[in-house]
Amino acid sequence: MVAVLPSGGAKFEQARVGRRKSTPYLLLIPGLAWLTVFFLVPLFSLAQTSLMNARQPGNPDAGFLPGFNVANYSSAMQAYLEQYARSFEYAAMATVLALIIAYPLAYFIAFRSGRFKNFLLVLVVAPFFASFLIRTYAWRTILADDGFVTQFINNLGLLPDHRIIATPIAVVAGLTYNFLPFMTLPLYSSLEKIDVRLIEAAGDLYAKPFTGFRKVTVPLSLPGVVAGTLLTFIPAAGDYINAQLLGGPTDRMIGNVIDSQFIQIRDYPTAAAMSFVLLVTILVVVTVYVRRAGTEELL
């Protein structure tokens, strides 16, 4: 026996189904509006600024005119290629160090922490309770020339310059510390989802603990590794606070150059061009890395 809806009921049912289908799209409107106002519009404005012409070449104070001066990009790359390379070098070193530190920590929290799991997770995110600037200033104090860390390492004879502050070591250490939670949390999330029975099955098949870890745990945690490295590398490559407070004049990253071009020199087209080059370079590196890692679903 088939129930037949009245014509009015059928229309109501169709309207209800239509509203249900349109609900996800309506929920996207606030997010899309936010991205449009605070990302796409500024990005378009930045692109326009990067192509402007100087009213008086060599004199940024004279102002700029709208134009299509692509030479801003080539001149920026030629002048600051060293800072670009240094930024990616420091970011890569900090990412590798963060991965080395975060993986054992995330593994312990996921599999060995027991009832202390939530407490340890709070400790991981506890640095975020203080501002980025304060945390970096704290590292400046810790790594000071008269601090216990520098004195201890000097006593071991491991510092050729007898100092850590104002060196690449301090910059990389600051980057590693500040972005370590961004590496730890995705790793923990990925490890925590692993079915422990798979690891036990590897042992039942006479795999040694290290072999089981290498063949089972590491492949299953790869999405967390990729996500953590991206969340660490991307902000580290554009950072300038650590290089400003912990590094010396020869440790300037591209973020420091962009900051000085915008704030001090006020050469807006050059600063905007450098920002776009950094954005595109990071986008290309991330795309290649994710595809090589075989986790395209993260994009």
C-alpha positions as CSV (number, residue, x, y, z in Angstrom):
1,M,0.0,0.0,0.0
2,V,1.6,3.3,-1.1
3,A,0.7,6.5,0.7
4,V,0.0,9.4,-1.6
5,L,0.7,12.9,-0.3
6,P,-1.7,15.7,-1.1
7,S,-0.5,18.2,-3.5
8,G,0.1,20.7,-0.7
9,G,2.1,18.1,1.3
10,A,4.2,17.3,-1.7
11,K,5.2,20.9,-2.2
12,F,6.0,21.2,1.5
13,E,8.2,18.1,1.3
14,Q,10.0,19.5,-1.7
15,A,10.6,22.8,0.0
16,R,11.9,21.0,3.1
17,V,14.3,18.9,1.0
18,G,15.4,22.0,-0.9
19,R,16.2,23.8,2.4
20,R,18.1,20.8,3.6
21,K,20.3,20.8,0.5
22,S,20.9,24.5,0.7
23,T,21.8,24.6,4.4
24,P,25.5,23.6,4.0
25,Y,26.0,26.3,1.4
26,L,24.3,28.9,3.7
27,L,26.6,27.9,6.5
28,L,29.6,28.7,4.2
29,I,28.5,32.3,3.7
30,P,30.1,33.7,7.0
31,G,33.4,32.0,6.3
32,L,33.5,33.0,2.7
33,A,32.6,36.6,3.6
34,W,35.4,36.6,6.2
35,L,37.9,35.2,3.7
36,T,36.8,37.7,1.1
37,V,37.1,40.8,3.3
38,F,40.2,39.9,5.3
39,F,42.1,37.7,2.8
40,L,41.2,38.2,-0.9
41,V,40.7,41.9,-0.8
42,P,44.0,42.6,1.0
43,L,45.7,40.1,-1.3
44,F,44.4,42.0,-4.3
45,S,45.5,45.3,-2.8
46,L,48.9,43.8,-2.2
47,A,49.1,42.7,-5.8
48,Q,48.3,46.2,-7.0
49,T,50.9,47.7,-4.7
50,S,53.6,45.3,-5.9
51,L,53.2,46.7,-9.5
52,M,53.3,50.4,-8.7
53,N,55.8,52.9,-10.1
54,A,57.8,55.3,-8.0
55,R,57.1,59.0,-8.7
56,Q,60.8,59.7,-8.2
57,P,63.0,56.5,-8.6
58,G,65.1,56.1,-5.5
59,N,62.9,58.4,-3.4
60,P,60.1,56.4,-1.7
61,D,58.9,59.5,0.2
62,A,57.7,61.0,-3.1
63,G,55.0,58.4,-3.3
64,F,53.9,55.9,-6.0
65,L,51.7,55.7,-9.0
66,P,49.5,52.9,-10.2
67,G,51.2,50.9,-12.9
68,F,52.3,47.5,-14.1
69,N,56.0,47.5,-13.1
70,V,56.9,43.8,-13.1
71,A,60.6,44.8,-12.6
72,N,59.8,45.2,-8.9
73,Y,59.8,41.4,-8.6
74,S,63.1,40.9,-10.4
75,S,64.9,43.7,-8.5
76,A,63.5,42.4,-5.1
77,M,64.7,38.8,-5.9
78,Q,68.2,40.0,-7.0
79,A,68.6,42.2,-3.9
80,Y,67.4,39.9,-1.2
81,L,68.0,36.4,-2.6
82,E,70.3,35.7,0.4
83,Q,67.6,36.5,2.9
84,Y,65.1,34.3,1.1
85,A,67.6,31.3,1.2
86,R,68.3,32.0,4.8
87,S,64.6,32.0,5.7
88,F,64.0,28.6,4.2
89,E,67.2,27.2,5.6
90,Y,66.3,28.3,9.2
91,A,62.7,27.2,8.7
92,A,63.8,23.7,7.5
93,M,66.2,23.3,10.3
94,A,63.6,24.3,12.9
95,T,61.0,22.0,11.3
96,V,63.4,19.0,11.5
97,L,64.3,19.7,15.1
98,A,60.7,20.2,16.0
99,L,59.9,16.8,14.4
100,I,62.7,15.1,16.3
101,I,61.5,16.5,19.6
102,A,57.7,16.3,19.0
103,Y,57.4,12.7,17.7
104,P,58.6,11.0,20.9
105,L,56.6,13.4,23.0
106,A,53.4,12.8,21.0
107,Y,54.1,9.1,21.0
108,F,54.4,9.0,24.8
109,I,51.2,11.1,25.3
110,A,49.2,8.9,22.9
111,F,50.3,5.5,24.1
112,R,52.1,5.7,27.5
113,S,50.6,8.7,29.4
114,G,47.5,6.9,30.8
115,R,45.4,9.2,33.1
116,F,47.9,12.0,32.7
117,K,47.1,12.4,29.0
118,N,45.0,15.5,29.3
119,F,47.4,17.1,31.7
120,L,50.3,16.6,29.3
121,L,48.3,18.0,26.4
122,V,47.6,21.1,28.5
123,L,51.4,21.5,29.1
124,V,51.9,21.3,25.3
125,V,49.6,24.2,24.7
126,A,50.6,26.1,27.8
127,P,53.1,28.3,26.0
128,F,50.2,29.8,24.0
129,F,48.9,31.3,27.3
130,A,51.7,33.9,26.9
131,S,52.2,36.1,23.8
132,F,54.7,35.2,21.1
133,L,56.7,38.2,21.8
134,I,57.0,37.5,25.6
135,R,58.1,33.9,24.8
136,T,60.8,35.1,22.5
137,Y,62.1,37.6,25.0
138,A,62.3,34.8,27.5
139,W,64.5,32.9,25.2
140,R,66.7,36.0,24.8
141,T,67.2,35.9,28.6
142,I,67.8,32.1,28.7
143,L,70.4,32.3,25.9
144,A,72.1,35.5,27.2
145,D,75.9,35.5,27.4
146,D,75.8,35.4,31.2
147,G,73.0,32.8,31.3
148,F,73.4,29.3,32.7
149,V,72.8,27.7,29.3
150,T,75.6,29.6,27.6
151,Q,78.0,29.1,30.5
152,F,77.3,25.4,30.7
153,I,77.9,24.8,27.0
154,N,81.0,27.0,27.1
155,N,82.4,24.9,29.9
156,L,82.1,21.9,27.6
157,G,84.0,23.8,24.9
158,L,81.2,23.4,22.3
159,L,80.8,27.1,21.4
160,P,83.6,28.5,19.1
161,D,82.3,32.0,19.5
162,H,81.6,31.6,23.2
163,R,78.0,32.8,22.8
164,I,74.6,31.7,21.6
165,I,72.6,34.9,21.4
166,A,73.0,36.8,18.1
167,T,73.8,33.6,16.2
168,P,71.9,31.3,13.9
169,I,71.7,28.8,16.7
170,A,69.6,31.2,18.8
171,V,67.3,31.9,15.9
172,V,66.7,28.3,15.0
173,A,66.2,27.4,18.7
174,G,63.6,30.2,19.1
175,L,61.8,29.0,16.0
176,T,61.8,25.4,17.2
177,Y,60.5,26.3,20.6
178,N,57.8,28.7,19.4
179,F,56.4,26.4,16.8
180,L,56.8,23.1,18.6
181,P,53.1,22.8,19.7
182,F,52.1,23.1,16.0
183,M,54.2,20.0,15.4
184,T,53.2,18.1,18.5
185,L,49.4,18.4,18.3
186,P,48.9,17.0,14.7
187,L,51.3,14.2,15.5
188,Y,49.4,13.3,18.7
189,S,46.1,13.4,16.8
190,S,47.4,11.1,14.2
191,L,49.1,8.7,16.6
192,E,46.1,8.6,18.9
193,K,43.9,7.3,16.1
194,I,46.1,4.3,15.4
195,D,44.4,1.0,16.5
196,V,46.7,-0.5,19.0
197,R,45.7,-4.0,17.8
198,L,47.7,-3.4,14.6
199,I,50.8,-2.8,16.6
200,E,50.1,-5.9,18.6
201,A,49.5,-7.9,15.5
202,A,53.0,-6.9,14.2
203,G,54.4,-8.4,17.4
204,D,52.4,-11.5,17.0
205,L,54.0,-11.9,13.6
206,Y,57.4,-11.9,15.2
207,A,58.3,-8.3,14.3
208,K,60.7,-6.7,16.6
209,P,59.5,-3.5,18.4
210,F,61.5,-1.2,16.2
211,T,60.4,-3.1,13.0
212,G,56.8,-2.8,14.1
213,F,57.3,0.9,14.8
214,R,58.9,1.5,11.4
215,K,56.4,-0.7,9.4
216,V,53.2,0.1,11.2
217,T,53.3,3.2,13.4
218,V,55.3,5.5,11.2
219,P,53.3,4.9,8.0
220,L,50.0,5.3,9.9
221,S,51.2,8.6,11.5
222,L,52.4,10.1,8.2
223,P,49.4,12.4,7.8
224,G,50.2,13.9,11.2
225,V,53.9,14.2,10.2
226,V,53.0,16.1,7.0
227,A,50.4,18.3,8.8
228,G,52.9,19.1,11.6
229,T,55.8,19.9,9.3
230,L,53.6,22.2,7.2
231,L,52.2,24.0,10.3
232,T,55.8,24.5,11.5
233,F,57.6,25.3,8.2
234,I,55.1,27.8,6.8
235,P,55.0,30.3,9.7
236,A,58.7,29.8,10.5
237,A,59.7,30.8,6.9
238,G,57.9,34.1,7.2
239,D,58.8,34.8,10.8
240,Y,60.9,37.9,11.7
241,I,60.5,38.2,15.5
242,N,63.0,35.4,16.4
243,A,65.6,36.8,14.0
244,Q,65.0,40.3,15.3
245,L,65.4,39.5,19.0
246,L,67.6,36.4,19.0
247,G,69.8,36.9,15.9
248,G,72.4,39.3,14.7
249,P,72.7,41.6,11.7
250,T,73.8,38.7,9.5
251,D,70.9,36.5,10.6
252,R,68.1,38.6,9.0
253,M,65.3,36.7,7.4
254,I,63.1,37.8,4.6
255,G,60.4,38.7,7.1
256,N,62.8,41.3,8.6
257,V,63.5,42.8,5.2
258,I,59.7,43.0,4.4
259,D,59.1,44.6,7.8
260,S,61.8,47.2,7.3
261,Q,60.7,48.0,3.7
262,F,57.1,48.6,4.8
263,I,57.7,50.3,8.1
264,Q,61.1,52.1,7.9
265,I,62.0,52.6,4.2
266,R,58.4,52.7,3.1
267,D,59.2,51.2,-0.3
268,Y,55.7,49.6,-0.6
269,P,56.0,48.1,-4.1
270,T,59.3,46.3,-3.2
271,A,57.9,45.1,0.1
272,A,54.7,43.9,-1.6
273,A,56.6,42.1,-4.4
274,M,58.8,40.3,-1.8
275,S,55.7,39.3,0.1
276,F,54.2,37.8,-3.1
277,V,57.4,36.0,-4.0
278,L,57.5,34.5,-0.5
279,L,53.8,33.5,-0.8
280,V,54.2,31.8,-4.1
281,T,57.4,30.1,-3.2
282,I,55.9,28.6,0.0
283,L,52.8,27.5,-2.0
284,V,55.0,25.7,-4.6
285,V,57.1,24.1,-1.9
286,V,54.1,22.9,0.1
287,T,52.4,21.5,-3.0
288,V,55.4,19.5,-4.1
289,Y,56.0,18.3,-0.6
290,V,52.5,17.1,0.0
291,R,52.3,15.3,-3.4
292,R,55.7,13.6,-2.8
293,A,54.5,12.5,0.6
294,G,51.4,11.0,-0.9
295,T,48.9,12.9,1.2
296,E,47.2,15.1,-1.3
297,E,44.0,15.1,0.7
298,L,45.7,17.6,3.1
299,L,45.6,20.2,0.4
